């Protein structure tokens, strides 16, 4: 994928999300691959959400405090937070 294509995907995701973290609504700063690239996840708008830094870090936690995002297709996602 070219840098220009990646920038286009990021711009589309940013516009879709209104520049806001999709979990807490703060300013979005990080583009998160819902299915990690190392696990076969694609650089595609159906696999990328905009998150704030804090919530992006929560996707890598295990157990309490973890944010889990499941892709539902058609650029929709389900978010679950483990308290």
C-alpha positions as CSV (number, residue, x, y, z in Angstrom):
1,X,0.0,0.0,0.0
2,X,1.3,3.4,-0.9
3,X,1.6,6.3,1.5
4,X,-1.0,8.1,-0.5
5,X,-3.5,5.2,-0.2
6,X,-2.9,5.0,3.6
7,X,-3.5,8.7,4.0
8,X,-6.7,8.4,2.0
9,X,-7.9,5.6,4.4
10,X,-7.0,7.7,7.5
11,X,-8.8,10.7,6.0
12,X,-12.0,8.6,5.4
13,X,-11.9,7.1,8.9
14,X,-11.3,10.5,10.5
15,X,-14.2,12.0,8.6
16,X,-16.5,9.0,9.4
17,X,-15.7,9.3,13.1
18,X,-16.0,13.1,13.1
19,X,-12.5,13.4,14.5
20,X,-13.6,11.8,17.8
21,X,-12.6,8.7,19.8
22,X,-15.3,6.2,19.1
23,X,-15.4,5.0,22.7
24,X,-15.2,8.2,24.8
25,X,-15.8,11.0,22.4
26,X,-12.6,12.9,23.1
27,X,-10.4,14.1,20.2
28,X,-9.3,11.1,18.2
29,X,-5.5,10.8,17.8
30,X,-4.8,7.1,17.0
31,X,-5.9,4.9,14.1
32,X,-6.5,1.4,15.6
33,X,-6.5,-1.8,13.5
34,X,-9.4,-3.8,15.0
35,X,-7.9,-7.0,13.8
36,X,-4.2,-6.5,14.1
37,X,-2.2,-6.6,11.0
38,X,0.0,-9.3,12.5
39,X,-3.2,-11.4,12.8
40,X,-4.2,-10.8,9.2
41,X,-6.1,-7.6,9.6
42,X,-6.3,-5.3,6.6
43,X,-5.5,-1.7,6.1
44,X,-9.1,-1.0,5.2
45,X,-11.8,1.3,6.6
46,X,-13.8,-1.8,7.8
47,X,-10.9,-2.6,10.1
48,X,-9.8,0.8,11.4
49,X,-11.4,3.0,14.1
50,X,-10.3,6.3,15.5
51,X,-9.5,6.3,19.2
52,X,-7.9,8.7,21.7
53,X,-4.5,7.6,23.0
54,X,-5.8,6.4,26.4
55,X,-8.5,4.1,24.8
56,X,-6.0,2.9,22.2
57,X,-3.7,1.7,25.0
58,X,-6.7,0.0,26.6
59,X,-7.1,-2.3,23.6
60,X,-3.8,-4.0,24.4
61,X,-4.7,-4.7,28.1
62,X,-5.9,-8.0,29.3
63,X,-8.6,-8.5,31.9
64,X,-10.0,-5.5,33.8
65,X,-9.8,-2.2,32.0
66,X,-9.6,-3.8,28.5
67,X,-11.4,-2.3,25.5
68,X,-12.5,-4.9,22.9
69,X,-13.7,-3.9,19.5
70,X,-15.4,-6.3,17.1
71,X,-15.9,-5.4,13.4
72,X,-19.5,-5.9,12.3
73,X,-18.9,-5.0,8.6
74,X,-20.1,-2.0,6.6
75,X,-17.8,0.2,8.7
76,X,-19.7,-0.6,11.9
77,X,-18.1,-1.9,15.2
78,X,-19.2,-3.2,18.6
79,X,-17.3,-1.9,21.6
80,X,-17.0,-3.7,24.9
81,X,-15.2,-2.5,28.0
82,X,-14.3,-4.9,30.8
83,X,-14.7,-3.2,34.2
